[in-house]
């Protein structure tokens, strides 16, 4: 099982280490050609505007959509959740998203960098989990195709739609493997290969 981590900007190294700890063949993805033969792709946290611009520069948008349509599962964390969203509120002018997941994300919704925090959340199928929120978005609304997996202060912080997962917090910074395992076993594992 090969899972890629988009390695243009942000916390991609930490995701790779978490996947490797689970015994997954984890690879950094820097070019669209490296999407071939992946069963999953993680779009990490970082700065959503910067990642969006780099995805445009390296022509990632259509290849990710095509590979997803062909069966590649996706997980977006923080900025990655913004990039999966059908609509982004408070996006910078010209900021593009993949528009794949039936959610509306609000960029920087929990505040600025100084407003970052950690808190326990109840994550469906995982249980109590310590979420690390860094200049985090939230999921403003979830359409009928997606399901809510976790909330904090009445705001949606994790959602799933079939073979796509969005978390607005950073599981890769916790050392707790449970959400990475959930992605590998339940999201990627739900796809017939």
N, C-alpha and C positions, 0 to 999 in steps of 0.2 A: 504494500500500500504506500503510494507516494502522495504526500500532501505538500503543496507549495505555500510559501508565505511571500506575499508581494514585498519586495525588498527595495523600494524606491526611497522611502523616508519613514521614520517612526520606529516603533518597538518590534521590528521583525526578528531580531536575534533572540529575544526572549521567547517568542512563540516557537521558534525552531528548537530551542533547548527543551521547552515543555513537551513538544511532540516527540523529540528524540528520547526523552525520559520514559515516554509511553511505548517506546519501541517502534515508532513510526519513521519511515524514511522521509525526512523533512528536507525540503530544498528551497533555497532562496530563489525568487523569480524576479529577474531584472529586465527580461525581454519577453515579448509575447510568444516567441517560439518555444519558450521554456514551459508553456502551459500544457504542451502535449503530454499525454499519458498521466496526468494528475487526476486523482479521484476527488480532490478537494483543494480549495485555495482559501487562505486566510488573508484578509485585507486588514492590516494592523492599525492601531491607533497612531496618532501623530498629528499633523496639521492638515485638516481636510482640504483646504485650498491648495496647499503645496502638493499633496498627493494627487489631487485632481489634475493640476497643471502637468505634473510629471506623467500621469497616465495618458494625458492628451499628447504630450510631446513624444512619448514612446509608443503611441497608437495602441493602447491597451483596451479601450472601451469595447470595441466590437469583438475582438478575440475573446475577452472574458465572457461577454454575452453569448457568443457562439459555443464556447466550451461548456458554459453552464447549460445551455439548451441541449447539448450532447450528453449531459449527465454529471458534470463536475459540480460538486457541492461547494457552497460559499459560506464563509463566516466573516462578518465585519465587526471589529471591536473599536469602539469610540469613533474615530474618524472613519473607519471602515464601515460602521453602521450608517453613517451619513451617506457614504458613497453607494451603499446598496439601496437606499430609500427611493421610493417613487417621487417624493417631493421633499425639498429641503427649505425650511423656513430660516430666514436670516443668512442665507448663502451670500457669499461675496458676488459681485457682478461677474457673470460669465462662468461661475463655478458649475461644473457638470457632475451628475451622478449617473450611476448605471441604470437607475430606474427599474430595478428588478423586483424589489420587495414591496409588498402592499402596505407600506408604512409611510408616515410623514415624520421626518426628524427635524428637531429644532436645534440648530447649531449653537454651541456654547450656552445652552439653556441653564445649566447649574451655576453659571458665573465664570469669572475670569480665573486665571492660573492661581491666584491667591485664595480662591474659594474652593480649591480642591479638597477632597475629604475621603475618608474611609468609613464604611458602615456595613452592618450585617444586612443581608437581603435574603429572602426566602425564594430560592430558584427552583421552579418545578422540576421534579425528577432528580434533583441534586440535593436539596435541603438548604439549611442555613449556610450562607457563603459570604465571605468578607469581600465586599466590592471596593475597588480602588477607582475613584472618580477624579479625573484630572481634566479640568476645563471641559467637562463632559456635556454632550448633548443629552436630550431625552427624546423619547419617541412620543410625539405629540398625539398621534392617533394610529390605530391599527385597523386596516381594512378587513373585510370578511375572509380573505384568503390567508391571513396570518393569525397567529395565536400569541397571547401574552404569556411569557414565562416568569417574569419577575417585575415587581414594582418597588419604588422607594418614594416615600412621601406622596403617594397617589400618582406618581409619574411612572410611565412604563420605561423600564431600563433593560429589558431583554424580551425578544420576540423571535418566533420561528415561523417560517413558511416553507413547508415541505423540506427541501434540501438546502434551505438557507437559514442561517442563524445570525442574529444581530444582538450584540451586547454593547451598551454605551459605557461600560466600565472596562477595566483592564485585568482580565484573569491571568494574563502572562506575567504580571508583576507580583503575584501572590505566593507562588510556590505550591499552591493548591491545584492539583491536576484534574479535579472533578469536571470542570466545564470543558476542558480540552478532551477529556475522555468522553464526555457527552457528545461533543462534536464528532469525534472519531467513530464511536459506537452507534449513536442514535441518528445523527444527521447524515454523515457519509455512509454509515452502515445501513441506512434505510433504503439506499438506492440499489436497485438490481443491477449488478455489474456483469 
